[in-house]
């Protein structure tokens, strides 16, 4: 049984999970139930967790665009950093410390200005963006809850993972969509930022496994 949290919007913002609905056109739910909520709203998180009483929680919610985090620094900190604290606090408030397993989607952006190549679990963190700094707070608050309350709580430090569902404003989709538009004669050229940046990529299916 799978429950999820979806942010309220005046238009459907569930395009990447519509194939999971019993009826995608009518958004009729099957084995997956969605609840309106937000990582900036601790009250709703407590209500949802108390109602569902989950055995596992996966925090995959974040403002995850590194460049945009400079424009939305406070919002990114609120959602990515304090949002994780709100989830952990909700688990504690609902008395589920001894029964829930908590997974935090952490990020290779924690390494930022890398201190060694390749990185490993003992590599010192050096975030270089509001996104990385917010995720670093989330990382350490997970460690704190694990050690203070003996909660089953883990950080998964994932490097860039791609799939056809990747947003169009991320570099892989930007490049592939622009090349297709050039081929179709709909675009002459497109611009990129730092061409010296280096990233490791994997497929999202492999990361989920």
C-alpha positions as CSV (number, residue, x, y, z in Angstrom):
1,X,0.0,0.0,0.0
2,X,1.6,3.3,-1.1
3,X,0.7,6.8,0.0
4,X,2.1,10.0,-1.3
5,X,2.0,13.7,-0.7
6,X,1.1,16.0,-3.5
7,X,1.2,19.8,-3.4
8,X,-2.0,21.7,-4.2
9,X,-2.1,23.3,-7.6
10,X,-4.8,24.9,-9.7
11,X,-3.8,22.5,-12.5
12,X,-2.8,18.8,-12.4
13,X,1.0,18.6,-11.5
14,X,1.1,14.8,-11.5
15,X,2.2,14.2,-15.1
16,X,5.1,12.0,-14.1
17,X,3.0,9.6,-12.0
18,X,-0.2,9.5,-14.0
19,X,0.6,6.0,-15.2
20,X,0.2,4.8,-11.6
21,X,-3.4,5.9,-11.4
22,X,-6.2,3.3,-11.8
23,X,-7.7,5.7,-14.3
24,X,-5.1,8.3,-15.5
25,X,-7.7,10.5,-17.2
26,X,-10.0,10.8,-14.1
27,X,-7.1,10.6,-11.6
28,X,-9.0,7.8,-9.9
29,X,-6.6,6.1,-7.4
30,X,-5.9,2.4,-7.2
31,X,-3.3,1.0,-4.8
32,X,-1.7,4.4,-4.5
33,X,-3.4,7.1,-2.5
34,X,-2.4,10.7,-2.6
35,X,-2.8,13.3,0.2
36,X,-2.6,17.0,-0.2
37,X,0.3,18.3,1.8
38,X,3.5,20.2,1.8
39,X,6.9,19.9,3.5
40,X,6.6,23.5,4.7
41,X,3.4,22.5,6.7
42,X,4.2,20.5,9.8
43,X,0.6,20.2,10.9
44,X,-0.4,18.4,7.7
45,X,2.6,16.1,7.9
46,X,1.6,15.1,11.4
47,X,-2.0,14.5,10.3
48,X,-1.0,12.4,7.3
49,X,1.5,10.3,9.2
50,X,-0.8,9.8,12.1
51,X,-3.6,8.7,9.7
52,X,-1.5,6.4,7.5
53,X,0.8,5.1,10.2
54,X,3.4,4.0,7.6
55,X,6.0,1.4,8.1
56,X,8.5,3.1,5.7
57,X,8.9,6.8,4.7
58,X,10.9,7.9,1.7
59,X,11.6,11.7,1.6
60,X,12.0,12.3,-2.1
61,X,10.5,15.9,-1.9
62,X,12.8,18.8,-2.5
63,X,13.4,22.0,-4.5
64,X,16.1,20.0,-6.4
65,X,17.4,22.5,-9.0
66,X,20.9,23.7,-8.1
67,X,20.8,26.9,-10.2
68,X,17.3,27.8,-9.1
69,X,18.3,27.4,-5.4
70,X,20.3,30.6,-5.7
71,X,17.1,32.4,-6.7
72,X,14.9,30.7,-4.2
73,X,17.5,30.2,-1.4
74,X,15.1,30.7,1.6
75,X,12.4,28.5,0.0
76,X,15.0,25.8,-0.8
77,X,16.3,25.9,2.9
78,X,12.7,25.6,4.2
79,X,11.7,22.7,2.0
80,X,14.9,20.7,1.7
81,X,16.4,21.4,5.1
82,X,13.7,22.2,7.6
83,X,11.2,20.1,5.7
84,X,13.2,17.0,6.5
85,X,13.2,18.0,10.2
86,X,9.4,18.4,10.0
87,X,9.0,14.9,8.7
88,X,11.3,13.4,11.4
89,X,9.6,15.5,14.1
90,X,6.2,14.2,12.8
91,X,7.4,10.6,13.2
92,X,8.4,11.4,16.8
93,X,5.1,13.2,17.5
94,X,3.0,10.3,16.2
95,X,4.9,7.8,18.4
96,X,6.3,5.9,15.4
97,X,10.0,6.1,16.3
98,X,10.3,2.3,17.0
99,X,8.2,1.2,14.0
100,X,9.1,3.4,11.0
101,X,12.1,3.1,8.6
102,X,13.0,6.5,7.2
103,X,15.0,7.1,4.0
104,X,16.4,10.5,3.1
105,X,17.2,11.2,-0.5
106,X,20.6,12.9,0.0
107,X,22.8,14.2,-2.8
108,X,26.3,14.3,-4.3
109,X,25.9,18.1,-4.1
110,X,27.0,17.7,-0.5
111,X,30.5,17.2,-1.8
112,X,30.3,20.4,-4.0
113,X,33.9,21.6,-4.2
114,X,35.2,18.1,-4.1
115,X,38.0,17.4,-1.7
116,X,39.1,14.1,-3.4
117,X,38.3,12.2,-6.6
118,X,36.5,9.9,-6.6
119,X,34.3,10.7,-3.6
120,X,33.5,8.1,-0.9
121,X,31.5,8.1,2.3
122,X,34.4,9.6,4.3
123,X,35.0,12.4,1.8
124,X,34.5,15.8,3.6
125,X,31.4,17.7,2.6
126,X,31.9,21.1,0.9
127,X,28.5,22.3,-0.5
128,X,28.6,25.1,-3.0
129,X,25.0,26.1,-3.4
130,X,21.9,26.9,-1.2
131,X,20.6,23.5,-2.4
132,X,23.7,21.7,-1.2
133,X,23.8,23.5,2.1
134,X,20.1,22.8,2.8
135,X,20.6,19.1,2.0
136,X,23.6,19.1,4.3
137,X,21.4,20.2,7.2
138,X,19.0,17.5,6.2
139,X,21.8,14.9,6.2
140,X,22.9,15.8,9.7
141,X,19.4,16.1,11.2
142,X,18.8,12.5,10.0
143,X,22.1,11.4,11.7
144,X,21.0,13.3,14.9
145,X,17.6,11.6,15.0
146,X,19.1,8.2,14.4
147,X,21.6,8.6,17.2
148,X,19.4,10.5,19.7
149,X,16.2,8.4,19.3
150,X,17.5,5.1,17.8
151,X,15.3,5.7,14.8
152,X,16.0,3.6,11.7
153,X,17.0,6.6,9.5
154,X,19.4,6.6,6.6
155,X,20.8,9.0,4.0
156,X,21.2,7.7,0.4
157,X,23.9,9.9,-1.2
158,X,22.8,9.7,-4.9
159,X,24.7,11.1,-7.8
160,X,22.8,12.4,-10.9
161,X,20.2,9.9,-11.9
162,X,18.3,10.3,-15.2
163,X,15.3,9.0,-16.9
164,X,12.7,10.1,-19.5
165,X,10.8,11.7,-16.6
166,X,13.6,14.1,-15.9
167,X,12.4,17.8,-16.0
168,X,13.0,19.7,-19.2
169,X,15.1,22.4,-17.4
170,X,17.8,20.0,-16.3
171,X,20.9,19.8,-18.6
172,X,20.4,16.3,-20.0
173,X,16.8,17.0,-21.1
174,X,17.8,20.5,-22.2
175,X,20.5,19.1,-24.5
176,X,18.4,16.2,-25.9
177,X,15.3,18.3,-26.5
178,X,17.3,21.1,-28.1
179,X,19.1,18.7,-30.4
180,X,15.8,17.2,-31.5
181,X,14.4,20.7,-32.2
182,X,17.5,21.6,-34.3
183,X,17.0,18.4,-36.3
184,X,13.4,19.4,-36.9
185,X,14.3,22.9,-37.9
186,X,12.5,24.4,-34.9
187,X,15.7,25.8,-33.3
188,X,19.0,27.2,-34.5
189,X,21.1,26.9,-31.5
190,X,21.0,26.8,-27.7
191,X,23.3,27.9,-24.9
192,X,24.8,26.1,-21.9
193,X,26.5,27.3,-18.7
194,X,29.9,26.0,-17.5
195,X,31.2,23.6,-20.1
196,X,34.0,22.5,-17.8
197,X,31.6,21.0,-15.2
198,X,31.9,17.2,-14.8
199,X,29.1,14.9,-13.6
200,X,28.6,11.2,-13.2
201,X,25.2,10.0,-14.4
202,X,23.2,6.8,-13.7
203,X,19.8,5.6,-14.6
204,X,17.0,6.2,-12.1
205,X,15.9,2.6,-12.3
206,X,19.3,1.4,-11.1
207,X,19.3,4.0,-8.3
208,X,15.9,2.8,-7.1
209,X,17.1,-0.8,-7.1
